[in-house]
């Protein structure tokens, strides 16, 4: 079976980051990836949380083992012809050399980009010291080739006392270390988003879609890429939980009201399978 040339997808993904603002939604299986492609999105990103929940696991560092994560990433890559950015957590290694080795494995799945977090998984000390965090990004850079590298500063998510200031300090260091895209998940205020964009300019910034803001608002703030993380998966879980609880607690099937008709979904997947 001939190998697939992923370079066109990678080139298209890189071009998306040159101007404007685009949404990169996060499917958690083949079906959701296909439907997002159908809606016209230009790229996709995996979600560690969405996939973990589907496997009955928490979204904790390395709760899903590396081999299973790589298999899932490859599955999303093969589901459509769109570029895919991998949520590669913290690289599945504390050691920079381990990060580099694992990044090479992720690149082999055909991804067009991947992200590396600076979380340790330790509640007492949730962030890597900055020198080590920078080494880890440098190691990823050496291993990634033409795949886009996103560096994540997790300060807002881990409850840092000065999340904006520390995020900017870290993202600037990651940019110097070779990251192509900068990302501080959890930032919500317009002023904070604007400050991050300005601090790392001209490097593109990814934002996790904040409540109350639209794509047009984020574009005005200078954001280049908007991801939704686990939100689509949680929206699906919300519908499932509501319907299941109504059956279990009230004996009611009202949770199915307004559901997408079977025939509509079945016909969509017939077309996909052609």
ABEGO torsion letter per residue (X at the ends): XBBBBAAAAAAAAAAAAABEBBBBBBBABAAAAAAAAAAGBABBBBBAAAAAAAAGBBBBBGABBAAAAAAAAAAAAAABABBBBBBAEAGGBABAAAAAAAAAAAAAAGBABBBBBABAGBAABABBBAAAAAAAAAAAAAAAEABBBBBBBAAAAAGBABAAAAAAAAAAAAAAAGBABBBBBGBABAAAAAAAAAAAOABBBBBBBBBGBBAAAAAAAGBABBBAEAAAAAAAAAAAAAAAAAAAAAGBAAAABGBBBAAAAAAAAAAAAX
